[in-house]
Each structure stands twice: as structure tokens, then as C-alpha cells.
Amino acid sequence: IHETQRLANIAPIAVPHRTSQDVTFRGYFIKKNTTVYVLLTSVLHDESEWEKPYSFHPDHFLDKDGKLVKNDAFMPFSAGRRACLGESLARMELFIFFVTLLQHFRFRPPPGVSEDSLDLTPRVGFTLSPTAHKLRALDCM
Ligand code: HEM
């Protein structure tokens, strides 16, 4: 789930915020009342943080024993005091839906379509959403 949110986060950009005072951040001077747009995608795909920034690579979050590894560059819900208020609800829902589906089904492309040929380019709007795909849900119970 972490790697899915890293690679295909629905929010490429955080809500715009405005500086309430003059700020110097990492050598950059930002004047009071400047509107700041935080590009979350640039962090989630940062080549200095992720071994394979543009591929689905769950090992980004796993140690050699298969345990979850945290990375500060994982910020699909943004960071700081105005980060997403619904983060814990969203994470709980993602876990319950995803795990319940994967416990019951194996998902495969339709006959004649290979996994590599699936186009994972998102539909661009204020949020990014997946394009429609046909798939097979194989009962594995
Ligand atoms: C996967 C699901 C979600 C993602 C990736 C997400 C992501 C985000 C992001 C990036 C922001 C902007 C934070 C910033 O400006 O720094 C935000 C703000 C916010 N989100 Fe979410 N969100 C999700 C689900 C939800 C849900 C389920 C709720 C409510 C039930 C929610 C409520 C809010 C609210 C109220 C804010 C504004 C917080 C503020 O300005 O103080 N979000 N979210």
C-alpha cells in the first residue's frame, strides 16, 4: 500500500499555503505573504531518495526481513501542521479494502492482455485518478 501511494499518489500537489512571516528555508528567502505550492510528487519520485522512483518496487519499504521501513520522503498526505486531517481514516480504509480484496481474489488482466501492456498513466485533474481498466477477479477462497 505504501508503494502504491508513493508511485501513484492521488494528490500531486498539497493545498496552497501562505507564509505568515519572512522565512529562510534551506538558504532560500521567502517573503511574508508568499503563496507556496508544495509538489508532493517531486518528493515521492525523488531520485536521491528512491532506488527505482518510477517503478512499482515494494522493496522501497521493506528491510531484509520483510519488515516495514519508514522513509521521511514518503509524504502522500503532505507534512507539517496542515497535513491531511483524514490521514488515519484514509489509511485505515485503504488497508481494510485492499487486504479484504486481496484475501479473496487474485487480480489479472483480461485474456490476451499482458500486465506490461497496461497503461498506468493517471488521468490528470486537481487530483490524479487511474484510467479505466478491464480486469479479472479470480476467486481464490
Ligand atoms: C488517500 C487519501 C488521501 C490523500 C492522499 C490525502 C491527501 C491530502 C493532502 C496532500 C492534503 C494537503 C495538505 C497540505 O496542504 O499540506 C490534504 C488535506 C486535507 N485532507 Fe486529505 N487526503 C486523503 C483523504 C482524506 C480523507 C478521507 C479526509 C476526510 C475524511 C481528508 C481530509 C482532509 C482535510 C480536512 C484537509 C485539509 C487540512 C488542512 O488544511 O488543515 N483527506 N489531504
Backbone and ligand atoms as CSV (ligand in chain L), in Angstrom:
chain,resi,resn,atom,element,x,y,z
A,1,ILE,N,N,0.841,-1.197,0.000
A,1,ILE,CA,C,0.000,0.000,0.000
A,1,ILE,C,C,0.881,1.253,0.000
A,2,HIS,N,N,1.963,1.233,0.803
A,2,HIS,CA,C,2.881,2.383,0.812
A,2,HIS,C,C,3.431,2.636,-0.589
A,3,GLU,N,N,3.864,1.555,-1.255
A,3,GLU,CA,C,4.498,1.749,-2.564
A,3,GLU,C,C,3.467,2.222,-3.597
A,4,THR,N,N,2.240,1.758,-3.472
A,4,THR,CA,C,1.190,2.235,-4.380
A,4,THR,C,C,0.967,3.730,-4.165
A,5,GLN,N,N,0.904,4.139,-2.907
A,5,GLN,CA,C,0.691,5.572,-2.632
A,5,GLN,C,C,1.904,6.407,-3.047
A,6,ARG,N,N,3.094,5.814,-2.954
A,6,ARG,CA,C,4.284,6.568,-3.374
A,6,ARG,C,C,4.290,6.773,-4.893
A,7,LEU,N,N,4.041,5.664,-5.610
A,7,LEU,CA,C,4.142,5.732,-7.064
A,7,LEU,C,C,2.942,6.434,-7.685
A,8,ALA,N,N,1.760,6.242,-7.094
A,8,ALA,CA,C,0.535,6.719,-7.750
A,8,ALA,C,C,-0.308,7.527,-6.783
A,9,ASN,N,N,0.333,8.472,-6.083
A,9,ASN,CA,C,-0.446,9.255,-5.121
A,9,ASN,C,C,-1.526,10.067,-5.834
A,10,ILE,N,N,-2.702,10.151,-5.194
A,10,ILE,CA,C,-3.791,10.889,-5.835
A,10,ILE,C,C,-3.573,12.406,-5.756
A,11,ALA,N,N,-2.726,12.852,-4.825
A,11,ALA,CA,C,-2.529,14.302,-4.649
A,11,ALA,C,C,-1.107,14.685,-5.080
A,12,PRO,N,N,-0.933,15.173,-6.306
A,12,PRO,CA,C,0.417,15.525,-6.759
A,12,PRO,C,C,0.934,16.787,-6.080
A,13,ILE,N,N,0.010,17.563,-5.552
A,13,ILE,CA,C,0.374,18.865,-5.008
A,13,ILE,C,C,-0.457,19.092,-3.744
A,14,ALA,N,N,0.129,19.708,-2.716
A,14,ALA,CA,C,-0.642,19.984,-1.497
A,14,ALA,C,C,-1.505,21.229,-1.727
A,15,VAL,N,N,-2.351,21.527,-0.763
A,15,VAL,CA,C,-3.168,22.744,-0.827
A,15,VAL,C,C,-2.211,23.950,-0.737
A,16,PRO,N,N,-2.441,25.022,-1.494
A,16,PRO,CA,C,-1.546,26.183,-1.380
A,16,PRO,C,C,-1.590,26.792,0.023
A,17,HIS,N,N,-0.444,27.172,0.533
A,17,HIS,CA,C,-0.360,27.837,1.840
A,17,HIS,C,C,0.364,29.163,1.658
A,18,ARG,N,N,0.225,30.035,2.671
A,18,ARG,CA,C,0.872,31.347,2.564
A,18,ARG,C,C,1.747,31.586,3.793
A,19,THR,N,N,2.924,32.121,3.577
A,19,THR,CA,C,3.825,32.372,4.713
A,19,THR,C,C,3.261,33.522,5.557
A,20,SER,N,N,3.236,33.311,6.885
A,20,SER,CA,C,2.706,34.350,7.787
A,20,SER,C,C,3.814,35.296,8.237
A,21,GLN,N,N,5.054,34.959,7.879
A,21,GLN,CA,C,6.188,35.848,8.196
A,21,GLN,C,C,7.316,35.561,7.209
A,22,ASP,N,N,8.330,36.443,7.177
A,22,ASP,CA,C,9.501,36.164,6.343
A,22,ASP,C,C,10.139,34.854,6.822
A,23,VAL,N,N,10.526,34.014,5.862
A,23,VAL,CA,C,11.128,32.718,6.216
A,23,VAL,C,C,12.384,32.511,5.378
A,24,THR,N,N,13.437,31.971,6.001
A,24,THR,CA,C,14.567,31.493,5.202
A,24,THR,C,C,14.593,29.984,5.343
A,25,PHE,N,N,14.402,29.294,4.231
A,25,PHE,CA,C,14.315,27.833,4.246
A,25,PHE,C,C,15.395,27.271,3.328
A,26,ARG,N,N,16.325,26.531,3.911
A,26,ARG,CA,C,17.439,25.930,3.154
A,26,ARG,C,C,18.113,26.935,2.231
A,27,GLY,N,N,18.349,28.114,2.776
A,27,GLY,CA,C,19.079,29.129,2.023
A,27,GLY,C,C,18.196,29.976,1.115
A,28,TYR,N,N,16.910,29.622,1.004
A,28,TYR,CA,C,16.007,30.412,0.156
A,28,TYR,C,C,15.206,31.376,1.029
A,29,PHE,N,N,15.199,32.637,0.620
A,29,PHE,CA,C,14.411,33.624,1.366
A,29,PHE,C,C,12.995,33.677,0.784
A,30,ILE,N,N,11.985,33.476,1.635
A,30,ILE,CA,C,10.586,33.540,1.186
A,30,ILE,C,C,9.907,34.653,1.976
A,31,LYS,N,N,9.440,35.640,1.221
A,31,LYS,CA,C,8.857,36.830,1.852
A,31,LYS,C,C,7.511,36.518,2.524
A,32,LYS,N,N,7.182,37.279,3.558
A,32,LYS,CA,C,5.864,37.163,4.195
A,32,LYS,C,C,4.749,37.280,3.139
A,33,ASN,N,N,3.685,36.533,3.301
A,33,ASN,CA,C,2.513,36.548,2.412
A,33,ASN,C,C,2.748,35.915,1.032
A,34,THR,N,N,3.826,35.139,0.901
A,34,THR,CA,C,4.055,34.442,-0.371
A,34,THR,C,C,3.226,33.152,-0.394
A,35,THR,N,N,2.545,32.885,-1.493
A,35,THR,CA,C,1.812,31.615,-1.620
A,35,THR,C,C,2.797,30.526,-2.034
A,36,VAL,N,N,2.753,29.421,-1.294
A,36,VAL,CA,C,3.708,28.327,-1.516
A,36,VAL,C,C,2.943,27.087,-1.966
A,37,TYR,N,N,3.374,26.495,-3.079
A,37,TYR,CA,C,2.782,25.241,-3.578
A,37,TYR,C,C,3.794,24.123,-3.347
A,38,VAL,N,N,3.427,23.150,-2.575
A,38,VAL,CA,C,4.344,22.037,-2.295
A,38,VAL,C,C,4.070,20.904,-3.284
A,39,LEU,N,N,5.091,20.559,-4.077
A,39,LEU,CA,C,4.936,19.485,-5.067
A,39,LEU,C,C,5.284,18.148,-4.428
A,40,LEU,N,N,4.254,17.459,-3.965
A,40,LEU,CA,C,4.493,16.190,-3.272
A,40,LEU,C,C,5.108,15.156,-4.218
A,41,THR,N,N,4.694,15.195,-5.475
A,41,THR,CA,C,5.224,14.232,-6.442
A,41,THR,C,C,6.736,14.325,-6.559
A,42,SER,N,N,7.282,15.549,-6.433
A,42,SER,CA,C,8.730,15.694,-6.582
A,42,SER,C,C,9.459,14.982,-5.444
A,43,VAL,N,N,8.809,14.863,-4.289
A,43,VAL,CA,C,9.418,14.148,-3.158
A,43,VAL,C,C,9.185,12.644,-3.311
A,44,LEU,N,N,7.950,12.297,-3.708
A,44,LEU,CA,C,7.609,10.873,-3.829
A,44,LEU,C,C,8.363,10.187,-4.971
A,45,HIS,N,N,8.867,10.989,-5.928
A,45,HIS,CA,C,9.638,10.434,-7.041
A,45,HIS,C,C,11.086,10.929,-7.016
A,46,ASP,N,N,11.544,11.379,-5.861
A,46,ASP,CA,C,12.891,11.960,-5.757
A,46,ASP,C,C,13.962,10.882,-6.026
A,47,GLU,N,N,14.794,11.135,-7.041
A,47,GLU,CA,C,15.784,10.131,-7.426
A,47,GLU,C,C,16.855,9.921,-6.356
A,48,SER,N,N,17.025,10.908,-5.454
A,48,SER,CA,C,18.033,10.720,-4.399
A,48,SER,C,C,17.445,9.970,-3.192
A,49,GLU,N,N,16.160,9.715,-3.195
A,49,GLU,CA,C,15.518,9.036,-2.068
A,49,GLU,C,C,15.091,7.605,-2.384
A,50,TRP,N,N,14.767,7.354,-3.652
A,50,TRP,CA,C,14.169,6.068,-4.014
A,50,TRP,C,C,15.042,5.361,-5.037
A,51,GLU,N,N,15.238,4.072,-4.825
A,51,GLU,CA,C,16.095,3.302,-5.731
A,51,GLU,C,C,15.506,3.276,-7.145
A,52,LYS,N,N,14.185,3.040,-7.236
A,52,LYS,CA,C,13.519,2.990,-8.547
A,52,LYS,C,C,12.316,3.926,-8.497
A,53,PRO,N,N,12.547,5.248,-8.642
A,53,PRO,CA,C,11.477,6.224,-8.397
A,53,PRO,C,C,10.243,6.053,-9.275
A,54,TYR,N,N,10.413,5.539,-10.490
A,54,TYR,CA,C,9.269,5.492,-11.420
A,54,TYR,C,C,8.728,4.078,-11.632
A,55,SER,N,N,9.175,3.132,-10.806
A,55,SER,CA,C,8.666,1.759,-10.936
A,55,SER,C,C,7.953,1.353,-9.659
A,56,PHE,N,N,7.093,0.345,-9.785
A,56,PHE,CA,C,6.446,-0.218,-8.603
A,56,PHE,C,C,7.431,-1.190,-7.964
A,57,HIS,N,N,7.984,-0.786,-6.819
A,57,HIS,CA,C,9.082,-1.533,-6.216
A,57,HIS,C,C,8.855,-1.580,-4.697
A,58,PRO,N,N,8.029,-2.537,-4.222
A,58,PRO,CA,C,7.681,-2.584,-2.792
A,58,PRO,C,C,8.895,-2.655,-1.869
A,59,ASP,N,N,10.050,-3.119,-2.401
A,59,ASP,CA,C,11.261,-3.180,-1.564
A,59,ASP,C,C,11.678,-1.799,-1.051
A,60,HIS,N,N,11.159,-0.740,-1.642
A,60,HIS,CA,C,11.448,0.597,-1.102
A,60,HIS,C,C,11.092,0.679,0.381
A,61,PHE,N,N,10.134,-0.144,0.802
A,61,PHE,CA,C,9.632,-0.043,2.179
A,61,PHE,C,C,9.876,-1.314,2.992
A,62,LEU,N,N,10.717,-2.218,2.488
A,62,LEU,CA,C,10.934,-3.477,3.207
A,62,LEU,C,C,12.407,-3.662,3.553
A,63,ASP,N,N,12.675,-4.121,4.790
A,63,ASP,CA,C,14.063,-4.460,5.109
A,63,ASP,C,C,14.312,-5.913,4.717
A,64,LYS,N,N,15.496,-6.440,5.027
A,64,LYS,CA,C,15.829,-7.797,4.564
A,64,LYS,C,C,14.941,-8.872,5.200
A,65,ASP,N,N,14.284,-8.525,6.330
A,65,ASP,CA,C,13.375,-9.497,6.962
A,65,ASP,C,C,11.917,-9.281,6.541
A,66,GLY,N,N,11.706,-8.392,5.574
A,66,GLY,CA,C,10.335,-8.148,5.103
A,66,GLY,C,C,9.548,-7.222,6.011
A,67,LYS,N,N,10.242,-6.537,6.936
A,67,LYS,CA,C,9.549,-5.605,7.848
A,67,LYS,C,C,9.487,-4.207,7.227
A,68,LEU,N,N,8.459,-3.450,7.624
A,68,LEU,CA,C,8.276,-2.114,7.047
A,68,LEU,C,C,9.416,-1.163,7.438
A,69,VAL,N,N,9.939,-0.473,6.441
A,69,VAL,CA,C,10.970,0.540,6.671
A,69,VAL,C,C,10.343,1.900,6.419
A,70,LYS,N,N,10.514,2.830,7.356
A,70,LYS,CA,C,9.959,4.169,7.145
A,70,LYS,C,C,10.925,5.022,6.350
A,71,ASN,N,N,10.385,5.978,5.629
A,71,ASN,CA,C,11.217,6.909,4.865
A,71,ASN,C,C,10.530,8.269,4.941
A,72,ASP,N,N,11.270,9.281,5.412
A,72,ASP,CA,C,10.668,10.611,5.572
A,72,ASP,C,C,10.183,11.197,4.250
A,73,ALA,N,N,10.687,10.672,3.141
A,73,ALA,CA,C,10.255,11.191,1.846
A,73,ALA,C,C,8.899,10.614,1.435
A,74,PHE,N,N,8.375,9.707,2.239
A,74,PHE,CA,C,7.028,9.184,1.959
A,74,PHE,C,C,6.026,10.142,2.596
A,75,MET,N,N,5.473,11.044,1.799
A,75,MET,CA,C,4.534,12.027,2.354
A,75,MET,C,C,3.329,12.255,1.444
A,76,PRO,N,N,2.567,11.179,1.140
A,76,PRO,CA,C,1.389,11.354,0.280
A,76,PRO,C,C,0.319,12.230,0.930
A,77,PHE,N,N,0.363,12.340,2.260
A,77,PHE,CA,C,-0.626,13.164,2.967
A,77,PHE,C,C,-0.028,14.525,3.333
A,78,SER,N,N,1.105,14.864,2.719
A,78,SER,CA,C,1.826,16.100,2.998
A,78,SER,C,C,2.499,16.013,4.370
A,79,ALA,N,N,2.936,17.143,4.916
A,79,ALA,CA,C,3.678,17.133,6.184
A,79,ALA,C,C,3.388,18.421,6.928
A,80,GLY,N,N,3.693,18.415,8.205
A,80,GLY,CA,C,3.541,19.637,8.995
A,80,GLY,C,C,2.149,19.795,9.569
A,81,ARG,N,N,1.898,20.940,10.167
A,81,ARG,CA,C,0.640,21.168,10.903
A,81,ARG,C,C,-0.598,21.107,10.037
A,82,ARG,N,N,-0.476,21.443,8.759
A,82,ARG,CA,C,-1.659,21.441,7.888
A,82,ARG,C,C,-1.701,20.210,6.991
A,83,ALA,N,N,-1.024,19.145,7.408
A,83,ALA,CA,C,-1.095,17.892,6.640
A,83,ALA,C,C,-2.531,17.370,6.685
A,84,CYS,N,N,-2.816,16.384,5.846
A,84,CYS,CA,C,-4.176,15.852,5.711
A,84,CYS,C,C,-4.796,15.480,7.052
A,85,LEU,N,N,-5.971,16.016,7.291
A,85,LEU,CA,C,-6.690,15.740,8.538
A,85,LEU,C,C,-7.288,14.329,8.526
A,86,GLY,N,N,-7.489,13.796,7.338
A,86,GLY,CA,C,-8.141,12.477,7.231
A,86,GLY,C,C,-7.157,11.332,7.084
A,87,GLU,N,N,-5.864,11.600,7.353
A,87,GLU,CA,C,-4.844,10.572,7.088
A,87,GLU,C,C,-5.150,9.239,7.777
A,88,SER,N,N,-5.462,9.258,9.077
A,88,SER,CA,C,-5.638,7.957,9.760
A,88,SER,C,C,-6.877,7.240,9.238
A,89,LEU,N,N,-7.945,7.992,8.926
A,89,LEU,CA,C,-9.140,7.365,8.364
A,89,LEU,C,C,-8.819,6.774,6.987
A,90,ALA,N,N,-8.124,7.565,6.147
A,90,ALA,CA,C,-7.798,7.104,4.793
A,90,ALA,C,C,-6.913,5.858,4.850
A,91,ARG,N,N,-5.915,5.866,5.752
A,91,ARG,CA,C,-5.006,4.715,5.831
A,91,ARG,C,C,-5.744,3.473,6.308
A,92,MET,N,N,-6.672,3.653,7.243
A,92,MET,CA,C,-7.440,2.511,7.741
A,92,MET,C,C,-8.323,1.949,6.616
A,93,GLU,N,N,-8.974,2.846,5.881
A,93,GLU,CA,C,-9.860,2.393,4.792
A,93,GLU,C,C,-9.061,1.682,3.703
A,94,LEU,N,N,-7.924,2.288,3.321
A,94,LEU,CA,C,-7.097,1.654,2.284
A,94,LEU,C,C,-6.698,0.251,2.719
A,95,PHE,N,N,-6.283,0.112,3.973
A,95,PHE,CA,C,-5.852,-1.193,4.480
A,95,PHE,C,C,-7.005,-2.197,4.442
A,96,ILE,N,N,-8.157,-1.806,4.970
A,96,ILE,CA,C,-9.281,-2.751,5.062
A,96,ILE,C,C,-9.760,-3.170,3.664
A,97,PHE,N,N,-9.951,-2.190,2.767
A,97,PHE,CA,C,-10.432,-2.523,1.416
A,97,PHE,C,C,-9.421,-3.407,0.677
A,98,PHE,N,N,-8.160,-2.964,0.690
A,98,PHE,CA,C,-7.116,-3.627,-0.080
A,98,PHE,C,C,-6.899,-5.058,0.416
A,99,VAL,N,N,-6.761,-5.201,1.727
A,99,VAL,CA,C,-6.478,-6.518,2.295
A,99,VAL,C,C,-7.669,-7.450,2.091
A,100,THR,N,N,-8.889,-6.940,2.291
A,100,THR,CA,C,-10.067,-7.797,2.103
A,100,THR,C,C,-10.147,-8.277,0.650
A,101,LEU,N,N,-9.895,-7.365,-0.297
A,101,LEU,CA,C,-9.944,-7.774,-1.714
A,101,LEU,C,C,-8.865,-8.812,-2.016
A,102,LEU,N,N,-7.638,-8.550,-1.519
A,102,LEU,CA,C,-6.545,-9.478,-1.851
A,102,LEU,C,C,-6.674,-10.819,-1.124
A,103,GLN,N,N,-7.395,-10.839,0.003
A,103,GLN,CA,C,-7.612,-12.117,0.679
A,103,GLN,C,C,-8.587,-13.003,-0.104
A,104,HIS,N,N,-9.431,-12.374,-0.931
A,104,HIS,CA,C,-10.460,-13.152,-1.627
A,104,HIS,C,C,-10.189,-13.355,-3.115
A,105,PHE,N,N,-9.419,-12.451,-3.706
A,105,PHE,CA,C,-9.250,-12.505,-5.169
A,105,PHE,C,C,-7.785,-12.341,-5.576
A,106,ARG,N,N,-7.475,-12.890,-6.719
A,106,ARG,CA,C,-6.241,-12.565,-7.436
A,106,ARG,C,C,-6.664,-11.734,-8.632
A,107,PHE,N,N,-6.034,-10.600,-8.850
A,107,PHE,CA,C,-6.433,-9.726,-9.956
A,107,PHE,C,C,-5.488,-9.912,-11.131
A,108,ARG,N,N,-6.077,-10.107,-12.289
A,108,ARG,CA,C,-5.294,-10.348,-13.507
A,108,ARG,C,C,-5.885,-9.514,-14.638
A,109,PRO,N,N,-5.040,-9.185,-15.662
A,109,PRO,CA,C,-5.606,-8.509,-16.838
A,109,PRO,C,C,-6.543,-9.461,-17.577
A,110,PRO,N,N,-7.407,-8.943,-18.446
A,110,PRO,CA,C,-8.293,-9.839,-19.205
A,110,PRO,C,C,-7.484,-10.714,-20.159
A,111,PRO,N,N,-8.070,-11.813,-20.647
A,111,PRO,CA,C,-7.353,-12.692,-21.573
A,111,PRO,C,C,-6.792,-11.903,-22.754
A,112,GLY,N,N,-5.554,-12.209,-23.136
A,112,GLY,CA,C,-4.945,-11.545,-24.298
A,112,GLY,C,C,-4.232,-10.252,-23.954
A,113,VAL,N,N,-4.326,-9.801,-22.717
A,113,VAL,CA,C,-3.658,-8.547,-22.332
A,113,VAL,C,C,-2.559,-8.890,-21.320
A,114,SER,N,N,-1.330,-8.388,-21.573
A,114,SER,CA,C,-0.249,-8.686,-20.620
A,114,SER,C,C,-0.166,-7.574,-19.573
A,115,GLU,N,N,0.368,-7.914,-18.402
A,115,GLU,CA,C,0.495,-6.903,-17.339
A,115,GLU,C,C,1.360,-5.738,-17.800
A,116,ASP,N,N,2.416,-6.052,-18.589
A,116,ASP,CA,C,3.334,-4.991,-19.028
A,116,ASP,C,C,2.670,-4.005,-19.971
A,117,SER,N,N,1.594,-4.443,-20.647
A,117,SER,CA,C,0.966,-3.537,-21.621
A,117,SER,C,C,-0.059,-2.602,-20.969
A,118,LEU,N,N,-0.315,-2.785,-19.666
A,118,LEU,CA,C,-1.290,-1.901,-19.006
A,118,LEU,C,C,-0.713,-0.490,-18.890
A,119,ASP,N,N,-1.484,0.486,-19.269
A,119,ASP,CA,C,-1.025,1.885,-19.217
A,119,ASP,C,C,-1.398,2.471,-17.849
A,120,LEU,N,N,-0.386,2.734,-17.034
A,120,LEU,CA,C,-0.640,3.225,-15.685
A,120,LEU,C,C,-0.627,4.753,-15.601
A,121,THR,N,N,-0.585,5.430,-16.753
A,121,THR,CA,C,-0.604,6.892,-16.745
A,121,THR,C,C,-1.919,7.375,-16.124
A,122,PRO,N,N,-1.842,8.256,-15.114
A,122,PRO,CA,C,-3.087,8.691,-14.470
A,122,PRO,C,C,-3.842,9.720,-15.301
A,123,ARG,N,N,-5.125,9.874,-14.964
A,123,ARG,CA,C,-5.919,10.975,-15.530
A,123,ARG,C,C,-5.624,12.203,-14.694
A,124,VAL,N,N,-5.239,13.281,-15.365
A,124,VAL,CA,C,-4.782,14.463,-14.623
A,124,VAL,C,C,-5.934,15.415,-14.356
A,125,GLY,N,N,-6.063,15.829,-13.111
A,125,GLY,CA,C,-7.025,16.853,-12.714
A,125,GLY,C,C,-6.451,17.511,-11.481
A,126,PHE,N,N,-7.296,18.048,-10.603
A,126,PHE,CA,C,-6.767,18.567,-9.338
A,126,PHE,C,C,-6.155,17.408,-8.549
A,127,THR,N,N,-6.799,16.223,-8.695
A,127,THR,CA,C,-6.178,15.002,-8.179
A,127,THR,C,C,-5.875,14.092,-9.365
A,128,LEU,N,N,-5.040,13.088,-9.127
A,128,LEU,CA,C,-4.735,12.113,-10.177
A,128,LEU,C,C,-5.570,10.864,-9.925
A,129,SER,N,N,-6.251,10.391,-10.970
A,129,SER,CA,C,-7.024,9.159,-10.780
A,129,SER,C,C,-6.646,8.155,-11.863
A,130,PRO,N,N,-6.825,6.861,-11.562
A,130,PRO,CA,C,-6.447,5.853,-12.553
A,130,PRO,C,C,-7.393,5.863,-13.747
A,131,THR,N,N,-6.862,5.497,-14.901
A,131,THR,CA,C,-7.746,5.325,-16.063
A,131,THR,C,C,-8.501,3.996,-15.896
A,132,ALA,N,N,-9.596,3.848,-16.652
A,132,ALA,CA,C,-10.399,2.629,-16.529
A,132,ALA,C,C,-9.665,1.437,-17.146
A,133,HIS,N,N,-9.718,0.331,-16.467
A,133,HIS,CA,C,-9.135,-0.907,-16.984
A,133,HIS,C,C,-10.139,-2.028,-16.812
A,134,LYS,N,N,-10.127,-2.958,-17.759
A,134,LYS,CA,C,-10.885,-4.188,-17.543
A,134,LYS,C,C,-9.954,-5.142,-16.810
A,135,LEU,N,N,-10.502,-5.913,-15.867
A,135,LEU,CA,C,-9.660,-6.897,-15.203
A,135,LEU,C,C,-10.478,-8.109,-14.797
A,136,ARG,N,N,-9.754,-9.169,-14.484
A,136,ARG,CA,C,-10.414,-10.374,-13.995
A,136,ARG,C,C,-10.142,-10.495,-12.502
A,137,ALA,N,N,-11.180,-10.750,-11.723
A,137,ALA,CA,C,-11.011,-11.024,-10.295
A,137,ALA,C,C,-11.224,-12.527,-10.115
A,138,LEU,N,N,-10.146,-13.252,-9.839
A,138,LEU,CA,C,-10.238,-14.705,-9.712
A,138,LEU,C,C,-10.433,-15.076,-8.252
A,139,ASP,N,N,-11.507,-15.792,-7.986
A,139,ASP,CA,C,-11.816,-16.202,-6.607
A,139,ASP,C,C,-10.737,-17.154,-6.116
A,140,CYS,N,N,-10.095,-16.823,-5.006
A,140,CYS,CA,C,-9.035,-17.718,-4.507
A,140,CYS,C,C,-9.373,-18.295,-3.140
A,141,MET,N,N,-10.639,-18.301,-2.792
A,141,MET,CA,C,-11.019,-18.860,-1.471
A,141,MET,C,C,-11.183,-20.382,-1.566
L,1,HEM,C1,C,-5.632,8.565,0.114
L,1,HEM,C2,C,-6.439,9.522,0.603
L,1,HEM,C3,C,-5.994,10.921,0.887
L,1,HEM,C4,C,-4.872,11.602,0.486
L,1,HEM,C5,C,-3.690,11.094,-0.347
L,1,HEM,C6,C,-4.970,12.936,1.032
L,1,HEM,C7,C,-4.032,13.935,0.836
L,1,HEM,C8,C,-4.151,15.232,1.321
L,1,HEM,C9,C,-3.201,16.283,1.074
L,1,HEM,C10,C,-1.915,16.144,0.250
L,1,HEM,C11,C,-3.654,17.394,1.696
L,1,HEM,C12,C,-2.993,18.787,1.666
L,1,HEM,C13,C,-2.162,19.005,2.919
L,1,HEM,C14,C,-1.319,20.257,2.825
L,1,HEM,O1,O,-1.804,21.258,2.287
L,1,HEM,O2,O,-0.169,20.266,3.283
L,1,HEM,C15,C,-4.904,17.055,2.361
L,1,HEM,C16,C,-5.646,17.928,3.121
L,1,HEM,C17,C,-6.788,17.590,3.783
L,1,HEM,N1,N,-7.412,16.354,3.774
L,1,HEM,FE1,FE,-6.764,14.699,2.806
L,1,HEM,N2,N,-6.146,13.044,1.734
L,1,HEM,C18,C,-6.800,11.837,1.683
L,1,HEM,C19,C,-8.005,11.524,2.297
L,1,HEM,C20,C,-8.717,12.356,3.130
L,1,HEM,C21,C,-9.913,11.981,3.849
L,1,HEM,C22,C,-10.550,10.584,3.805
L,1,HEM,C23,C,-10.320,13.094,4.545
L,1,HEM,C24,C,-11.509,13.295,5.443
L,1,HEM,C25,C,-12.327,12.359,5.850
L,1,HEM,C26,C,-9.367,14.140,4.272
L,1,HEM,C27,C,-9.434,15.413,4.792
L,1,HEM,C28,C,-8.542,16.446,4.547
L,1,HEM,C29,C,-8.662,17.779,5.105
L,1,HEM,C30,C,-9.770,18.292,6.015
L,1,HEM,C31,C,-7.556,18.507,4.621
L,1,HEM,C32,C,-7.215,19.976,4.909
L,1,HEM,C33,C,-6.298,20.034,6.130
L,1,HEM,C34,C,-5.884,21.454,6.475
L,1,HEM,O3,O,-5.859,22.316,5.616
L,1,HEM,O4,O,-5.530,21.693,7.659
L,1,HEM,N3,N,-8.411,13.666,3.409
L,1,HEM,N4,N,-5.183,15.740,2.113
